[in-house]
Amino acid sequence: MRVLILGSGGREHALAWKIAQSPLVEKICIAPGNAGTAGVGEHVALDTKNNSVVSAFCREQSIGLVVVGPDDLLADGVVDFLEQENIPVFGPTKAASEIEWSKAYAKQVMQEEGIPTARHRVFETSEGALAYLQTQKPPYVLKADGLALGKGVVIAKTKEEAVDGIHSMMDAKVHGEAGNRIVIEEFLEGLEISVHAICDGERALMFPSAKDHKRIYENDEGPNTGGMGTIAPVPIVPQEQMKLIEERIVLPLLRALKERGRPFKGLLFPGVMLTKYGPMVIEFNARFGDPETQSYMRLMKSDIVPALIASAEGDLSGTTLEWNEGAVACIVMASGGYPGAYEKGKEIRGAEGAMGEGVVVFHAGTKRSGTGALITNGGRVLNVTALGTDLKDARARAYEGVEQISFEGSQYRKDIGASVISVEI
């Protein structure tokens, strides 16, 4: 089988790395890819925003499965187009993925179905949002309704910060059209985790728990990013809690979307807060997380391809996933200035040498220069992952790998997983 992966980040490198291990796969094509994916597949120059071009390539190259990485391609309807062309594709349709590209829609579904989530209001004007703000107490949670590269959330500790956030999203349009509507919701307290499940419209194959670290600085300080690192599984989250999340959140959402004529096939990714009242949804995503995927692909023992195919075909019955013992840590190395303005073209040294025992480096914002040197080409540059006997071991191995790599202005968090490590020991 030939597989086409759409995307260019660390998530796509991790997926390509895992898919390449399958005996069912003879060739992987990646569009557009990065310097790391070049080592596991063939880069193809495709306009991934043009569904007709993607479809034509699949027919010409006899592609047996397309795996869609980025959320914006799902929102653009690439899955719908390929399914109409009878090309097997892993991912939800545009209608099913609306749970991600419209937070207001996701909230509506959760409210109608009794899926636990924070109380909220939706606003289409800054005037309305500002007036509502006066009736609320801090901290304030503001969310751009549309897609914003994982950066469309502001948790404001003061009213002044919240006012600035509203003006920034709705008036200054820092996230473009994604901020035409915003959601203001109550602040939830507890442990935030990432949940992943491969779905076929009715059934779900649940992954272990993971924990992302969104803020740019240690101790969860500074602005939100696309994600600065992950651990999996989270040692203080018991399996009983994951079963509860499946029963109260994942399966009810699948039933709700099927009843609405938009069955969800693909990867469902709820961000969940474990509160004293039970698990509550922070948001729904309709694709593999980044950098969660980088950890999950290291932890997954099974061949992932049969599950991807079964999901695309709409029948996961009889399909299972096995996981390695131990734990994984993923440390993101980012460009200086990220998540704000940053420079590209900085030479990266030591990425190959960092691949020590249990360590795999997944590329994100990288490319080759004209002379063949590895250089930075994005905000999040590299993902250093390590599989260890436990979380403490995995973290130590991952940070040893990070220390082997250097590029001008590089930044990374030194506390990935630290908040739960003391509980595990």
Order of alpha helices (4+ residues) and beta strands (2+ residues): beta-alpha-beta-beta-alpha-beta-alpha-alpha-beta-alpha-alpha-beta-alpha-beta-beta-alpha-beta-beta-beta-beta-beta-beta-beta-beta-alpha-alpha-beta-beta-alpha-alpha-beta-beta-beta-beta-beta-alpha-alpha
